[in-house]
């Protein structure tokens, strides 16, 4: 049975202020992926969570997923889709029973039932059952199973899987979206995950008996513990740390008879805008980049011999404009600059809100100070803030005070 395993699409994601959707990156990836699916003719496409970048996605993100799933349905390719920690399991499962009739199988929310959505397909070697496990929160499983002892991720996942009627004499594929480790050792992470370190760890032994485990959540592609427990990784780089990883793309799995090692291959989908880091001395980097003719990139500039300044950055920004590239991030590793920045940070902590605003205003206006009325407004806002709860949103009373102050200012002009 041929399976295409993808994960962590994060449709609607923005990276350093650039929308991966509006700038064409994600639509381009979907188009190429659908061409791959049409050519490879998989028996199933597995999407292991974080379909969207946020639980309430934009209309454009929903439309892109709709285009992708509709085309897979037209190609008569079943889809197994689970909710990740960025998704709303309830929203994603909307009209699930109806969509299942068209071959789109979506994990049901775990608060509805501890029974995992599962689908059985057949090939020449017999049945293959796909088990769809959405992102597991221990507290939710403890409530669903009415067991207060389930307080960590590993215990909760084990308890949930033990409840499933899995026939391990046949072939089984688990789809999960968790932080999976082998003997406490983590693999290479992507850089754009929100769950890092030891948080939410699940040992790979939880999945003993499954013939293939399609993982999502970590944005790098690698196996965990054994070759058949794998992260697909994100479809493209969502962080400059991810440029150090191997190629990104779907995982193609050919599952043979029970007990046989499946054939596994990571396919590559080149990004619309390659992401690259420029690191080095200013003049050397500038000569190097001027001599190259790369177009349409997302770039991170790291200067090692001088501080960041408009004059230092301007030539690189000009090159980017000429070549349709985007200078996403600007950094300096120049030691005197870093020391000065640290000292500046300490000085900032000693300044009032009004003083900080005045400094910022002057920086943006070539040294011109703010108008007296603007400075007075900031001074009044600082007075209100000093008596407010810093952890709470502004209340109606604080907002009314600011409005009254503004009205009085306008009346005195």
Secondary structure, DSSP 8 states (H G I E B T S, - for coil): -EEEEE----BT-EETTEETTTTSHHHHHHHHHHHHHHHH--SEEEEES--BSSSS--HHHHHHHHHHHHHHHHTT-EEEEE--TTS-HHHHTTTHHHHHTTTEEE---TTT-SS-EEEEEEETTEEEEEEE-----HHHHHHHHT-TT--SHHHHHHHHHHTS---TTSEEEEEEESEEEBTTB-----S--SS-TTTTEEEGGGGTT-SEEEEESSSS-EESSSTTEEE---SS-SSGGGGGS-----EEEE--STTS--EEEE-----SS-EEEEEE-HHHHHHHHHH----S-EEEEEESSS---HHHHHHHHHHHHHHT-EEEEEEE--HHHHHHHHHHHHHHHTS-HHHHHHHHHHHHTTT----HHHHHHHHHHHHHHHTS-TTS---HHHHHHHHHHHHHHHHH-
